[in-house]
């Protein structure tokens, strides 16, 4: 067998793998899982097409300095995927080989910047395992939002990788008179209220925003690449949506409002704890001054010169 024949056979076999349509009913989405780099363990479900990049509007948002704002594009083709590089500073690689356009098959490794992601198919045992582990590790069971640990980790990474911390906004919110709801209608009613709050947050945010339940009736929202005015508009929209909810227990309306504090990132903050403390202080000032309102925290204090 000549070298040309061997080369033709390899190309034909790979082409057949790409073009052969999948006849197996899909039980879960195809996904990319980060297996190397600072975001290890993250899982991204795939649809028919997705753009990966550091730009918050990307379908798969990867806020890493080594990744271009629009790094590469994936699209579904005959049962699997193709990937095209979008002129990234650190060119896209498939299985360690730099590509401009290439098939991306199940179990292939996609390298973008300093991250390596693995493509998993719907029937892959790894897909099911990663999905289950991700939900256990990152999700609050009652609301479906990010849990405290996952939210804090994501906030830390957002501040570490932001080229301009003043474009990172944090919203803290707390349900007003929640103890009264529990005392009057019982804890199951309180759980239904918290679940409803989670639904409003999921529905009212952009795809790259991250809502989380911090504990009890306390929630927070991370808003990447967002100005102070934009953050205030988003918080006000969420406040109005919560106040407009019509909840009932035992045929009696359950009033639901929340108080909000908004803080904008700063290089003088003591990390995520400092940013959250300022948002939390604005939240409790909103409660003290009448509840059901949004207040913006003052800028972080500049440390005194030694």
C-alpha positions as CSV (number, residue, x, y, z in Angstrom):
1,X,0.0,0.0,0.0
2,X,1.5,3.3,-1.1
3,X,1.8,6.4,1.2
4,X,-0.8,8.2,-0.9
5,X,-3.2,5.3,-0.5
6,X,-2.7,5.3,3.2
7,X,-3.3,9.1,3.4
8,X,-6.5,8.7,1.2
9,X,-7.8,6.0,3.5
10,X,-7.3,8.1,6.6
11,X,-9.0,11.1,5.1
12,X,-11.9,9.0,3.9
13,X,-12.4,7.3,7.3
14,X,-12.4,10.6,9.1
15,X,-14.8,12.1,6.5
16,X,-17.1,9.2,7.0
17,X,-17.1,9.7,10.8
18,X,-18.0,13.3,10.4
19,X,-20.7,12.9,7.7
20,X,-22.4,9.8,9.1
21,X,-25.7,11.0,10.7
22,X,-26.4,9.9,14.3
23,X,-29.2,7.3,14.5
24,X,-29.3,7.2,18.3
25,X,-32.0,9.2,20.1
26,X,-30.2,11.9,22.1
27,X,-31.0,11.8,25.8
28,X,-29.0,14.9,26.7
29,X,-27.2,17.7,24.8
30,X,-23.8,17.4,23.3
31,X,-21.4,19.4,25.6
32,X,-18.0,20.7,26.0
33,X,-16.2,20.1,29.4
34,X,-13.1,22.0,30.5
35,X,-10.5,19.4,31.4
36,X,-7.5,21.7,31.5
37,X,-6.9,25.3,32.7
38,X,-8.3,27.5,35.4
39,X,-12.0,26.8,34.6
40,X,-11.6,23.0,34.9
41,X,-14.8,21.1,35.4
42,X,-17.1,23.7,33.7
43,X,-19.6,22.2,31.3
44,X,-21.3,23.9,28.4
45,X,-24.3,22.4,26.6
46,X,-24.2,22.8,22.8
47,X,-27.0,23.5,20.4
48,X,-26.8,23.8,16.6
49,X,-24.1,26.5,16.7
50,X,-22.1,28.4,19.3
51,X,-19.4,31.1,19.4
52,X,-16.7,30.8,22.1
53,X,-14.9,33.8,23.4
54,X,-14.1,36.4,26.1
55,X,-16.9,38.7,24.9
56,X,-19.8,38.4,27.4
57,X,-22.3,38.1,24.5
58,X,-20.6,34.9,23.3
59,X,-22.7,31.8,23.4
60,X,-19.9,30.1,25.5
61,X,-18.5,32.9,27.7
62,X,-14.9,32.2,28.8
63,X,-13.5,35.2,30.7
64,X,-9.8,34.2,30.4
65,X,-7.1,36.6,29.3
66,X,-5.6,34.0,26.9
67,X,-8.9,33.8,24.9
68,X,-9.9,36.3,22.2
69,X,-13.1,38.2,22.5
70,X,-14.4,36.1,19.6
71,X,-12.2,33.0,19.5
72,X,-13.9,30.3,17.5
73,X,-17.2,29.1,16.2
74,X,-18.8,25.7,16.4
75,X,-21.6,24.4,14.3
76,X,-23.5,21.2,14.0
77,X,-22.9,19.1,10.9
78,X,-24.3,15.7,10.2
79,X,-24.3,14.2,13.7
80,X,-21.2,16.0,15.0
81,X,-19.5,19.4,14.9
82,X,-17.1,21.5,13.0
83,X,-15.0,24.3,14.5
84,X,-13.6,27.4,12.7
85,X,-11.1,29.8,14.1
86,X,-12.1,33.5,14.2
87,X,-8.7,35.0,13.9
88,X,-7.8,34.4,17.6
89,X,-4.5,35.7,18.9
90,X,-3.8,32.2,20.3
91,X,-5.1,30.1,17.4
92,X,-7.6,27.4,18.0
93,X,-6.3,23.8,18.2
94,X,-7.9,20.4,17.8
95,X,-6.1,17.5,19.4
96,X,-3.0,19.6,19.7
97,X,-3.0,20.7,16.0
98,X,-3.6,24.4,15.0
99,X,-6.6,24.6,12.7
100,X,-8.5,27.3,10.8
101,X,-11.4,24.9,10.2
102,X,-11.7,21.3,11.3
103,X,-14.2,18.5,12.3
104,X,-14.6,18.2,16.0
105,X,-15.6,14.6,16.8
106,X,-16.8,13.0,20.0
107,X,-13.9,12.9,22.6
108,X,-11.8,15.3,20.6
109,X,-9.9,18.0,22.5
110,X,-10.4,21.6,21.7
111,X,-7.8,24.1,22.9
112,X,-8.7,27.8,23.1
113,X,-6.0,29.9,24.8
114,X,-5.0,28.2,28.0
115,X,-8.2,26.1,28.3
116,X,-8.6,22.6,26.9
117,X,-12.2,21.3,26.4
118,X,-13.4,17.9,25.5
119,X,-16.4,17.2,23.3
120,X,-18.9,14.7,24.8
121,X,-21.8,13.1,22.9
122,X,-25.3,12.6,24.3
123,X,-24.8,8.9,25.2
124,X,-21.4,9.4,26.7
125,X,-21.2,8.1,30.3
126,X,-18.9,11.1,31.0
127,X,-21.6,13.4,29.8
128,X,-24.1,12.1,32.3
129,X,-21.5,12.0,35.1
130,X,-20.2,15.5,34.5
131,X,-23.8,16.9,34.4
132,X,-24.7,15.2,37.7
133,X,-21.5,16.3,39.4
134,X,-21.9,19.8,38.1
135,X,-25.4,20.1,39.4
136,X,-24.4,18.7,42.8
137,X,-21.4,21.0,43.1
138,X,-22.8,24.2,41.7
139,X,-26.6,24.3,42.0
140,X,-29.0,25.3,44.8
141,X,-31.6,22.5,44.7
142,X,-34.6,24.7,45.7
143,X,-34.1,27.6,43.2
144,X,-31.9,26.1,40.5
145,X,-29.5,29.0,40.9
146,X,-25.8,28.9,41.5
147,X,-25.0,27.9,45.1
148,X,-22.9,30.1,47.4
149,X,-19.7,28.3,46.7
150,X,-20.0,28.3,42.9
151,X,-21.1,32.0,43.0
152,X,-18.1,33.0,45.1
153,X,-15.7,31.1,42.9
154,X,-17.1,32.7,39.7
155,X,-17.0,36.1,41.2
156,X,-13.4,35.7,42.2
157,X,-12.5,34.6,38.7
158,X,-14.4,37.5,37.1
159,X,-12.5,40.0,39.2
160,X,-9.1,38.3,38.5
161,X,-9.6,38.2,34.8
162,X,-11.3,41.5,34.2
163,X,-9.3,44.1,32.3
164,X,-11.4,46.8,33.9
165,X,-12.9,46.0,37.3
166,X,-15.3,49.0,37.0
167,X,-17.1,46.9,34.4
168,X,-17.9,44.2,37.0
169,X,-21.1,44.8,38.9
170,X,-22.6,42.9,41.8
171,X,-26.2,43.0,42.9
172,X,-27.2,41.8,46.4
173,X,-30.9,41.3,47.2
174,X,-32.9,40.1,50.1
175,X,-36.7,39.2,50.3
176,X,-38.6,41.7,52.4
177,X,-40.5,40.4,55.5
178,X,-39.6,36.8,54.7
179,X,-39.9,35.7,58.4
180,X,-43.5,37.0,58.3
181,X,-44.2,34.8,55.3
182,X,-42.8,31.7,57.1
183,X,-44.6,32.5,60.3
184,X,-48.0,33.1,58.7
185,X,-48.1,30.4,56.0
186,X,-45.4,28.0,57.0
187,X,-42.0,27.0,55.6
188,X,-43.3,25.2,52.5
189,X,-44.9,28.5,51.5
190,X,-41.5,30.2,52.1
191,X,-39.8,27.6,49.9
192,X,-42.3,28.4,47.1
193,X,-41.5,32.1,47.4
194,X,-37.8,31.4,47.2
195,X,-38.4,29.2,44.1
196,X,-40.4,32.0,42.5
197,X,-37.6,34.5,43.2
198,X,-35.2,32.1,41.4
199,X,-37.5,31.9,38.4
200,X,-37.7,35.7,38.2
201,X,-33.9,36.0,38.3
202,X,-33.4,33.3,35.6
203,X,-35.9,34.9,33.3
204,X,-34.9,38.5,33.8
205,X,-31.1,38.3,33.2
206,X,-28.8,38.1,30.2
207,X,-27.2,34.8,29.3
208,X,-23.8,35.7,30.7
209,X,-25.1,37.0,34.0
210,X,-24.9,34.7,37.0
211,X,-27.7,34.7,39.7
212,X,-27.0,32.8,42.9
213,X,-28.6,32.0,46.2
214,X,-26.2,33.0,49.0
215,X,-28.3,31.6,51.8
216,X,-31.8,31.7,53.3
217,X,-33.7,34.6,51.5
218,X,-30.4,36.2,50.4
219,X,-29.5,36.3,46.7
220,X,-26.8,37.9,44.5
221,X,-26.3,38.5,40.8
222,X,-22.9,38.8,39.0
223,X,-23.1,41.2,36.0
224,X,-19.9,41.0,33.9
225,X,-19.0,43.8,31.5
226,X,-21.7,46.1,33.0
227,X,-21.7,49.8,33.9
228,X,-23.2,51.3,37.0
229,X,-26.2,52.7,35.1
230,X,-26.8,49.3,33.4
231,X,-26.6,47.5,36.7
232,X,-29.1,49.8,38.3
233,X,-31.5,49.3,35.3
234,X,-31.2,45.6,35.6
235,X,-31.7,45.6,39.4
236,X,-34.7,47.9,39.0
237,X,-36.2,45.6,36.4
238,X,-35.8,42.6,38.7
239,X,-37.3,44.6,41.6
240,X,-40.4,45.5,39.5
241,X,-40.8,41.9,38.3
242,X,-40.8,40.5,41.9
243,X,-43.2,43.1,43.1
244,X,-45.6,42.2,40.2
245,X,-45.7,38.5,41.0
246,X,-49.1,37.3,42.1
247,X,-48.6,34.5,44.6
248,X,-51.3,33.0,46.8
249,X,-51.4,30.8,49.8
250,X,-54.8,29.5,51.1
251,X,-56.5,31.8,48.6
252,X,-54.8,34.8,50.2
253,X,-52.3,37.0,48.2
254,X,-48.7,36.8,49.4
255,X,-47.0,40.2,49.1
256,X,-43.5,39.8,47.7
257,X,-40.9,42.5,47.4
258,X,-37.1,42.6,47.8
259,X,-34.5,45.2,48.6
260,X,-31.4,45.6,46.4
261,X,-27.9,46.9,46.8
262,X,-25.6,47.4,43.8
263,X,-21.8,47.7,43.9
264,X,-19.3,48.3,41.1
265,X,-15.9,46.7,41.1
266,X,-12.8,48.6,42.1
267,X,-9.1,48.0,42.3
268,X,-9.2,49.2,45.9
269,X,-11.6,46.5,47.0
270,X,-10.2,43.7,49.1
271,X,-11.2,41.1,46.5
272,X,-14.7,39.7,46.2
273,X,-15.4,40.0,49.9
274,X,-14.9,43.8,49.7
275,X,-17.2,44.1,46.7
276,X,-19.9,42.0,48.3
277,X,-19.6,43.9,51.6
278,X,-20.4,47.2,49.8
279,X,-23.3,45.7,47.9
280,X,-24.6,44.2,51.1
281,X,-24.3,47.5,52.9
282,X,-26.3,49.2,50.2
283,X,-28.9,46.5,50.4
284,X,-29.4,47.0,54.2
285,X,-29.6,50.7,53.7
286,X,-32.4,50.1,51.2
287,X,-34.2,48.0,53.9
288,X,-33.6,50.6,56.6
289,X,-35.0,53.4,54.4
290,X,-38.3,51.7,53.5
291,X,-37.6,48.4,51.6
292,X,-38.6,47.5,48.0
293,X,-36.0,49.8,46.4
294,X,-32.6,49.7,44.7
295,X,-29.6,51.6,46.1
296,X,-26.1,52.0,44.6
297,X,-23.1,51.6,47.0
298,X,-20.6,54.4,47.2
299,X,-17.2,53.7,45.5
300,X,-14.6,51.8,47.4
301,X,-12.5,53.9,49.7
302,X,-9.0,54.6,48.6
303,X,-6.5,53.3,51.2
304,X,-4.7,56.1,53.1
305,X,-1.1,56.6,52.2
306,X,1.4,55.1,54.6
